[in-house]
Amino acid sequence: MAGFVFSDKPITIDHGEGVYLVSDRGKKYLDLGASYACTPTGHCHPQVVEAVTEQAEKLLYVQGSYPVAARNELHEKLGALGPGDVSNVWLCNSGTEANEAALKFARSATGGTKIVATKRAFHGRTMGTLSATWKPKYRKPFEPLLEDVEFVTYGDSEELAEAIDDETAAFIAEPIQGEGGIHPAPEGYLETAREITEETGTALIFDEIQTGVGRTGDLWACEGYGVTPDILTSAKGIASGLPLGATLCADWIAEEAGPHGSTFSGNPVVCAAANATLEVIVDEDLPGQAAEIGSYIREELEASDLPIRGVRGKGLMIGIGVKRANRALRDLALEHQVLALPAGRTVLRLLPPLTLEREHADEALEALHAVLAPEVEAEAE
Ligand SMILES: Cc1ncc(COP(=O)(O)O)c(C=O)c1O
């Protein structure tokens, strides 16, 4: 298991300040990955820190069968913020658990077994979610996985119509594929998925673990597409970095969800962090900020003469096609103190905190120019 991002020159992080991480040597790094998209409100947002501290002093844990104010509040908040009638909330501790629950609930509610997933998808690493994850590198060592899973080409409505039938429990997809390289759903694809799943009684699951809580310019990416799923999963940034996953379900799923549980489901400290996170996201209109700053970054990159192979994404979920992502990441970090993420070998992935402002975006663009421009010269030689 790798311990460091840059193994030849590891950076040890001491603390976080908004959109920056600070190393033990006092060097400030612009965190354009929001640490795997987990800090939409920035590092250590004071409102989140205060809520966590207050809750920690009162009660660290109580079993899930005893109601507790922080958890009740989160159920209510998420229920109200869920798209359409997707307002029944199951809480857990990670993205993979949220998706695992979604797949279980879909099977239980529909009585079907088959799961349709998309090529390039990433849904997690438990045996169930790994079965719906595409990359052979993640799957191979653990096979055999769930049998009844079929992969379809992301964006191909005809293939989807052929794959889904009355026996299909669920179609699971990311509205914008993240790990797979930042691929937004093509126009009409999610609408078609909604129509087909409605006709066959299949549960439509949107995995919004990377796209959710404001990142794409809407609170949930599916709202931007105008399509409401039966199940929506969230995790990563929902509690500003504390471990929380949520599976939001429509009534017909919740009524037949079947027995499911987890000891740490709805831990009060984590719920307090999520309550504060959601308040900050809504009150500070972070989805609006993500839309504005995201457009600015994409437009600047598109208008530049950098040797990039396209810019994809929405809001502050941006993929930049480059020759060698790992080399660019290393140079960004070590020479310019800017941290980003890869999505495969040739895509630089930006998932910054949604609190990113214009001056931070300019700092990022300057670093990207410095790192990517030499490739033009190298190619011209
Ligand atoms: C779209 C998507 N689904 C699921 C997961 C799994 O989440 P976790 O790592 O919290 O289990 C991820 C993580 O990267 C993800 O991006």
The ligand as an SDF file (V2000), in Angstrom:
LIG
                    3D

 16 16  0  0  0  0  0  0  0  0999 V2000
  -18.0830    8.0080   -8.0510 C   0  0  0  0  0  0  0  0  0  0  0  0
  -17.5090    7.2900   -6.8600 C   0  0  0  0  0  0  0  0  0  0  0  0
  -18.2070    6.3060   -6.2850 N   0  0  0  0  0  0  0  0  0  0  0  0
  -17.7480    5.6550   -5.2030 C   0  0  0  0  0  0  0  0  0  0  0  0
  -16.5230    5.9380   -4.6550 C   0  0  0  0  0  0  0  0  0  0  0  0
  -16.0360    5.1850   -3.4440 C   0  0  0  0  0  0  0  0  0  0  0  0
  -16.0360    6.0050   -2.3310 O   0  0  0  0  0  0  0  0  0  0  0  0
  -15.1570    5.6340   -1.0330 P   0  0  0  0  0  0  0  0  0  0  0  0
  -13.7360    5.7290   -1.4340 O   0  0  0  0  0  0  0  0  0  0  0  0
  -15.5710    6.6440   -0.0100 O   0  0  0  0  0  0  0  0  0  0  0  0
  -15.5420    4.2580   -0.6420 O   0  0  0  0  0  0  0  0  0  0  0  0
  -15.7390    6.9400   -5.2430 C   0  0  0  0  0  0  0  0  0  0  0  0
  -14.3930    7.2440   -4.7120 C   0  0  0  0  0  0  0  0  0  0  0  0
  -13.5550    7.7560   -5.3670 O   0  0  0  0  0  0  0  0  0  0  0  0
  -16.2470    7.6300   -6.3660 C   0  0  0  0  0  0  0  0  0  0  0  0
  -15.5420    8.6070   -6.9610 O   0  0  0  0  0  0  0  0  0  0  0  0
  1  2  1  0
  2  3  1  0
  2 15  2  0
  3  4  2  0
  4  5  1  0
  5  6  1  0
  5 12  2  0
  6  7  1  0
  7  8  1  0
  8  9  2  0
  8 10  1  0
  8 11  1  0
 12 13  1  0
 12 15  1  0
 13 14  2  0
 15 16  1  0
M  END
$$$$
